[in-house]
Amino acid sequence: MNKWVKMGLSVLFAMAMTVGCLTGCGSGGGSGTAGGSLIFLIWDPGQKAGMEAMAQAYMDEHPEVSIEVQATGWDEYWTKLEGAATSNTMPDIFWMHSNQMFKYADNGYLADCSEIINEADYSEIAVANAKGSDGKVYGVPKDKDTIALLYNKELFDAAGVAYPTADWTWDDLESASAQINEQTGKYGYMAFSHDQIGYWNFVYQNGGKILNDEGTEAKYTDPATADAIKYFISIQENAWCPTQAQFANTGASELFFSGEGAMYYAGNWDLANLCKTYPDMNGKWDVAVLPKCPDPASGDGRAVISNSVSYATAAEGKNKDLAMDFLAFLGSEEGQKIQGESGAAIPAYNGLEETWVKTFADNGYEINVGGLIDAFDYSVKYVNNPSRPAWEPRVEQIMLDIYAGTVTAEEGIQKMQDAVTEAIAEY
C-alpha cells in the first residue's frame, strides 16, 4: 500500500466505527441475485431522483430486492467512504470519482467490473476513468461531462452585444466582457480559480498539457502551458472580472443569477439543477461551447476538459453478487437511458446523449444544450494520475498565492511544476 494512502487510512480508521453503521447496516438483507437489500451512496443530492428512478426500474424487475439511495455532500461523502473502507463496511453501490479511482482500485477496495461491461459501448474517456493502474475496469461508466459557457441574455441585450457562437475566441470573450461592463456596469466573464472548469481548458486550447500522456511528467513549465495559465490569471486584472477574494464571498453562480455578471463556465452536470433552482430566470440565460484560443501554439484552438463518474462496489462486499447484478443494470442501455431522461447527467453509453438533451425541452427549460454534445468531438480527458491526491491541493493553493500576489506567475508555475514532480516521484 502506498505511503500516503496508509497515512490517510490509518487516521480515518478511528472514524470507521461511527461511519460503518450508516453505510453498512443496510447491507445484510441477503446474498446473490435471489434477493436482498442494497445501500446506494452518492454525493450529489441533485441527482438523487435520477438514481432512484434507475433503482426503481431494477426493483420493478426484481421485486425481491430493495435499494435505498442515500445522498450526501462531497466532503462528507469521502469521509464516510474512506472510514468505511478500513472496516469493510462500504455501501453496496457507490459513485467513484476519477481522482479517487487509483487510490481505491490500486489498494484492493473495488471489485473488478471487467466481466459485466463491454468497453466499446461507452465513451473512451469514461472507460479510461474507470480503470486502475493495472488497466482493469473497477467501475461501471456512469456518465461523461463537458464544460459550458453560461451567458445572461438580458445583459447581452442591454449592452447591444451579440450572443456567443461556436466561432467565438478568447478575444470575443474579452471584447464582450468589456462592452457589457461599460454599458451596464456589470461583470463580464467571471474567471474563478478552478482547474477543470477553468484554466485547464485554456491550457489545452493553447496546445499545452498539464501532464504528459502517460501521466508520469508535469508540463506546467512548457511554454504553451505556462502562457495559457498566465493568460487565465491575467483576466482578473480587468475591471469586468471579480477578484478571487470577491468569489470567496459570492460565487460566480450567485453573481450570474442575481444579474451581476454576464458569463461564467460551469459543468453540464449543474445545468438541470440551475434550471430548477432559478425558475424566474427561465428564458433569460443560455449556454454555448467554450471560446477557442485565437492563436494556439499548436492545434486548432478547440478543447474542453471531459471527466466522468463510475458506479462501483466493494471487492469483498456482503452482497457482492447482487451488487454486481445491479451494477450491470446501471451500465446497461436501459439503465443509462433512464439516467439521461432524468436530466441527472449525460450517459456514458454511446448514442444516448440526446436523452439528456431532450429532458430540458420536455421540462420547459429554455436553454439550448444540444451544442454541448458536439464538444465531445474535441474533448480532452480529465487530468489524472495516481499521485493526484497529493499534488492537487498544493497546486490549487499555489494558484491562489499567485492571485494574492505573494508569488509571481513565473514563480508560481515553477512551484506547480515542482509540486507535481515531487508527488510523482514519491508515489
Secondary structure, DSSP 8 states (H G I E B T S, - for coil): --HHHHHHHHHHHHHHHHHHHHHHGGG-S--GGG-EEEEEEES-GGGHHHHHHHHHHHHHH-TTEEEEEEE--HHHHHHHHHHHHHTT---SEEEEEHHHHHHHHHTT-B---GGG--GGGB-HHHHHHTB-TTS-B-SEE-EE--EEEEEEHHHHHHHT-----TT-BHHHHHHHHHHHHHHHS-EEE---S-IIIIIHHHHHHTT--SB-TTS-SB-TTSHHHHHHHHHHHHGGGSTTS--HHHHHHS-HHHHHHTTSEEEEEEEGGGHHHHHHH-GGGTTSEEEE---B-SS-SSS-S--EEE--EEEE-BTT-TTHHHHHHHHHHHTSHHHHHHHHHHTS-EESBTT-HHHHHHHHHHTT-----HHHHHGGGGEEE----TTHHHHHHHHHHHHHHHHHTSS-HHHHHHHHHHHHHHHHHH-
